[in-house]
Amino acid sequence: MIIIEKATGNSHQVEIVSVETGDYKFLTKKRYFFNWKEEKNFEVYKLRIINSTDILGLISLDRIPNEWRIHIRLLTVSIENQGKNKVYNTIAGNLIAHAAKIAVLEYAELACVSLRPKTEIAKHYIEAYHMTVTGLTLSIEVPEILNLINRFDHD
């Protein structure tokens, strides 16, 4: 997986790994918009450039096996990677693709990834990631889920 430096177009390899207990003291609301300590009981992953400790994005997941679904509880990029003046592109896409990979590994052709977006960003998720409206949530299923993985995962 890679992210693209907006100013130069340079690509940087990233890794998505579990958040460690010691990371939570650095996950401030000011930089990451949410109180991530409230997510400790869920699967929380961080995205960082390989060989860097700087966390550029975070995702919290909830597995719902009886619905063959991974639900994205929270998703954020660091403040400097949001909006028109962001430093890196494709952070959120990589995190969503990571959730999609987990869903496919767990639930194969029945895999689904869902999230409940704030209203102002729902259109972006529909356009950028081909999610569909499913009640109060947006979701993506096979075959679109595989297209999403292939788009962001270059391994």
SVG drawing of the C-alpha trace seen along z (x, -y; Angstrom):
<svg xmlns="http://www.w3.org/2000/svg" viewBox="-33 -24 46 41">
<polyline fill="none" stroke="black" stroke-width="0.4" points="0.0,0.0 1.2,-3.5 0.2,-7.1 1.0,-10.0 2.7,-13.1 0.5,-15.8 3.2,-18.5 5.6,-16.2 3.6,-13.2 6.1,-11.0 4.7,-7.7 5.6,-6.3 5.0,-2.7 2.8,-2.5 1.9,0.1 -1.3,0.6 -0.7,2.2 -2.6,2.4 -2.5,-0.6 -0.4,0.2 -1.4,-0.8 1.3,-3.4 0.1,-5.1 -3.1,-6.3 -1.4,-9.1 -0.3,-10.6 -3.8,-10.3 -5.1,-13.7 -8.5,-15.1 -6.7,-18.2 -4.8,-16.1 -7.1,-13.1 -10.6,-14.7 -11.9,-12.0 -11.2,-10.6 -9.5,-7.4 -9.2,-6.1 -12.9,-5.3 -12.1,-2.8 -9.7,-0.6 -12.2,2.2 -12.3,2.5 -9.8,3.3 -7.9,0.0 -5.3,-0.3 -2.9,-3.0 -1.4,-3.9 2.2,-5.1 4.9,-5.4 7.2,-2.4 10.2,-3.2 8.3,-6.1 6.4,-6.4 4.2,-9.3 0.6,-8.1 -1.2,-9.6 -4.5,-7.8 -6.6,-5.7 -9.5,-3.3 -11.6,-1.5 -13.4,1.7 -16.1,3.9 -16.6,7.4 -20.2,8.5 -20.0,12.1 -23.7,12.9 -24.0,10.3 -20.7,11.2 -19.7,7.6 -16.9,5.4 -18.2,2.1 -16.0,-1.0 -16.7,-2.7 -14.3,-5.6 -12.0,-6.6 -9.8,-9.7 -6.7,-11.1 -4.4,-13.4 -5.3,-17.1 -2.5,-18.0 -3.9,-15.4 -7.4,-16.7 -8.9,-19.1 -7.4,-20.9 -4.0,-21.5 -3.3,-18.0 0.2,-16.6 -0.7,-13.0 -3.5,-11.6 -5.1,-8.1 -4.8,-7.6 -8.5,-7.0 -8.7,-4.8 -5.9,-2.6 -7.6,-2.3 -10.9,-1.4 -9.2,1.2 -7.5,2.6 -11.0,3.2 -12.1,4.7 -9.2,7.2 -10.1,8.3 -13.8,8.7 -12.8,10.9 -10.4,13.0 -13.2,13.5 -16.3,13.8 -15.1,14.5 -17.7,13.8 -20.2,12.7 -17.9,9.9 -19.3,6.5 -17.8,3.3 -20.1,0.6 -19.8,-2.7 -22.2,-5.4 -20.8,-8.7 -21.5,-12.2 -24.0,-13.6 -21.5,-16.0 -19.0,-13.3 -21.5,-10.6 -21.4,-11.7 -17.6,-11.5 -17.7,-7.9 -20.3,-7.0 -18.3,-8.7 -14.7,-7.8 -15.2,-4.2 -18.4,-3.1 -20.3,-2.6 -24.1,-2.3 -26.7,-3.6 -28.0,-0.8 -30.4,-2.4 -28.5,-4.6 -25.1,-3.2 -23.1,-3.1 -21.7,0.3 -19.6,2.0 -19.8,5.7 -18.4,8.1 -17.5,7.4 -16.9,3.7 -15.0,4.6 -12.5,6.5 -12.1,3.5 -11.4,1.3 -8.7,3.7 -7.1,3.9 -7.1,0.1 -5.3,-0.5 -3.3,2.6 -0.3,3.0 1.2,6.1"/>
</svg>
